[in-house]
Amino acid sequence: MPLTDHQASLARLLSENRTFDSYLAGGAAILIEPETTRYSRDLDYFHDSEARVAKAFAADRELLAASGYSVDVDLNQPGYIRAVARKDGHETRVEWAHDSSWRFLPTVRDPRVGFVLHPVDLAVNKVLALAGRDEPRDVVDTLEFHRRLLGLGALCWAACGKDPGYSPLSLLELLRRRGRVRAEDLARLALARPIDLQAMKRAWLEALDSVEPFVASRQPEEVGCLYYSSARRAFVDPGEAADAVPHFGRPGGVLPRVTG
C-alpha cells in the first residue's frame, strides 16, 4: 500500500484509539488502497466535534510517547491540532481536525488503520476540496476515484448533498478551472509510478464531459444523493443498474437500503 513503512507503522499504532467518530480521512485514507498513484505526506484524523479533537489528540499523544515517539506540536487551536511524530530518524505530520458529521455512510473499521471514512465519502470530499483549491494532488486523486469507484458525474451530483450551496453544474464550472497540471507540479508529489501528463489531461477532459449528461439524466428532486444497487452491492451510475435506488446522507451516515 502506498504509505511509507513509517506511516504504516504509525497508523497501525494509532488504530488502537480510533472509533466511529475519530477516524482516518484525507489523503492517507485514500492512499492505503493498493494501486493508487501517489503517496500521502501525512495522516489526517477527523472528528465529529471540537471536544472530540482535543480528547483524541491527548489519547494519541500518550500512546505515541509510550511507544517511543516524540511529538512536536506546531499548531494547536480549537478543532485543529497539527504535530510531527518522530521515531528512529523518520517523521510524519499528523493532523487532528473537526469535520461535519454529515456523511453518506457510517465510518468503517479497517484492519490496517482502524476506523476510516468510507470510500464514497472520501471521494465526495475530494471533489469538494478540488472545487475550492487548485492542487495537482486533488486532480490525481479525483481521477482515481472516477476510474475505480464512481464517475465524476455521480460524485458531483452527490457532493451537493454535503454542500447544498452548490449545484452539480456550478461544481462542474469550478472543476473546469482545475486540471492545468505541469511536470513540475507532479515532481513535487510523491508518486508511486510515473504519470503521462498528456494522457492525464485527456482523461480529465473526458471525466468533465461526462458530468452534464449524467445531470441531464437525473430527476432534480434527487440531487445530492448517491445510487445504490442491491444486486451489485455497490454504489453505481443509475444508468448502469436497473435496481439502483437513491441513497441520501445524514449526520453519522446511514447504511444503504437493500431491496429484494
N, C-alpha and C positions, 0 to 999 in steps of 0.2 A: 504494500500500500504506500502511496506517496506521502508518508510522513517520515522524517528522519528517524533514526534509531532513538535519538534523544527525545524527540517529540512523542514517539510512540510509547516509550517507557514512561514519560511524564503523564501522558494521557491515561495510560493503564493505572498508574498510581492514583491520579485524581478521580478515576472512575468510582473509587470507593465512596466518595462523597456526593456523587451525582444522584439526583432524584427527578421526579417528573417535572418539578419546577426549578431545577438547576441543571442545565443540560448543555452539551457541546453544540455549537452552531457555527455560523460563519464558514470561512474557507476550509478550516480543518475538518469540519463535519462533512463538507462536500468531498474533500480530497482523501478521506480514508478509504474510499472505494477503489478497487483495482482499475487500471487502465485509464485513470484520469490524467490530464495533460500536464499539470504543474504541481509543485509542492507549496504547502502553506508556510508562511513565516511565523505564525503564532497560533495560539489556542484561544478561542473565544467561548466563554461560558455565559449563557443568557439566563435571566431570572425574571420571575413574574412580578416582582416588586423591588423597590429600592432597599427595603429592610432585608429582603432575601439576599441581595447582593452582598451586603455587609456580613451577614451571617455565614454565607458560603465562603467568602474570602477568608474570614477568621478560621474556619474549619480547614480550608485548603492550606493556608499558611502553616498551621500547626502540623498538618500531615507532611508537608514538604520539608519542614525543619527536622522532623523526626526521621525523615528518610535521607538526610544529608544534603539537602538543597539549601542554597542561600536564596533569599527572596528580597529583591531590591525594588521598592515601590517608587515609581516616578510620577504617578498621578493618582490622587485619591479624592473623590468628590461624591456627593450623594448619587447613587445609582450607577457609578462607574469607577472602577479601580483598574489601573494598569501597572504591571510589575514585570520584572525579568527574573526567571528561575534559572539558577546556575548550578552545575554539578560536573565534576571531572573535566573541566575545561570546555564544556558545552553550555549553551544558553538558549532559552526560548522565551519570547514575550508571551505573557498570559494576560488576558483581559476578562474581567467580571463585569457584566453590564445588565441593566434593566431593559427589558423589551416587553412590548404588549403581549398579554396572554392570549390574544385573539390569534387563532390558527385554524387550519383545516383539519388537522389530525392531532391526536394526543402525541406527546413525545414518546419515543420508543427506546427500549433497552438494547444496547449493542454490546456484545461480549468484549469488544476491544476497548471501548471508551466509556461505558456506562450509558446513561440516558443521553439521547441525541435528538435534535429536531428532525421530524420526518422529512424524507427527501422532497416531497412535493412542497412542503413549506419552505425548505431551503431554496428550491427553485423559484418560488414566488418572491421570496425575499431578495433573491439575486436580481430578478427583473426590476423590482422597485429600486434597488440600490443603483443599478445601471442607469435607470431613468434620471436619477438625481446626481450622478457624478460620471465623469469621463475617465474610467480606469480600464486599461487594457485587460487586466486580470478578470474583470467582470464580463467583458466580451467573450473571453476564452471560456469561462465557466458557463455563461448563458448558452453558448453554442453546444457545450457538452450536454446540458440538460435538454436542449432542443433535439439533439441526435438520439439520446439514450433514454430519456424519461418521458417527456411530453413536449409537443410542439409549441413554438413561440406564441402562436395564436391562442391556444388554450391557456398558456401561462399569463398572457396579457389580460385575457378575459377574467381569469381567476384573481389576478392581482387587484382588480377593482373591488373585490370583496374586502381585502385587507386595508386598502386605502381608497375609500369611496370618493375622494376628491378627484380621482382620475376616471376617465372613460377609457375603454380599450384603444380607441383611436388617438386619444390625447397621449396615452403611453407610447403608442407607435410613433407619433410625431417626435417625441423626445428620443426614442431609441434610434430613429433615423439619423440623429445628430451624432450618434456614437459609432464606433467601429473603424475610426480612422487610426489604425494601429500601424506603427512604423517598426522597422527592425530594431532600433534602439530601445523601443518600448518592451519588446519581447526579451531583449538582452537583460533587462532589469528583473525579469521574472525568473523564478527557479523552475525551469521546465523539466519535465520528466522525459520529454522527447522533442525533437525539432518540430517547428510549425512552419508550414509553407504559407507565406503571407498572402499570395495570390489566391490560393485555394481557400484560405480562411475568409478572405473578402467575398469570394463568390458564395460561400456557404452563408455568410452573414446577410448578404443581399437576398438570397433565396429565403432565408428564415423571415426576414422583414416582409417580403412579398407574400408570405403565407398568412399574415395576420388579418388583412382585410377580408379575404374570402371566408376565413373562419368566423369573423364577427358578423358578416352578412348572413351566415347560415344559422345563426342562433336567435332565440327569442329575447327581446330586450329585458323582459322580467327575470330572466335567468342570469343576468350579468353579475359577475362576482362569484360564480360557482365553478367547481370542477365537475367532471362527469365520471361516474364510476360504473364499470361493467362487472357484474357478478360472475358472468361466465369466464371472463379473463382474470378476475380478482385483481384488477388494476384500474388506475385512472387512465382515461383514453380520450382521444378525439371522438366525440359522439358520432361523427360520420362514419367511423370505422367499427362501431359495435351497436347492434340493434337494441341491446338491452341497457344501454348507457342511461343513467339517471343523474339528475343534478345532485351535487353534494356541496352544501354551504358550510362555511366555518362558523366558529363561535368561540368565546373565551374558553381556553383549555383544550379546544379541538373536540372532534366527535368522530367516532368510527363510522365508516360508510354503511349505508343501508343495503343489506344483502337481500335480493329477491330470488324467488324460485326455490 
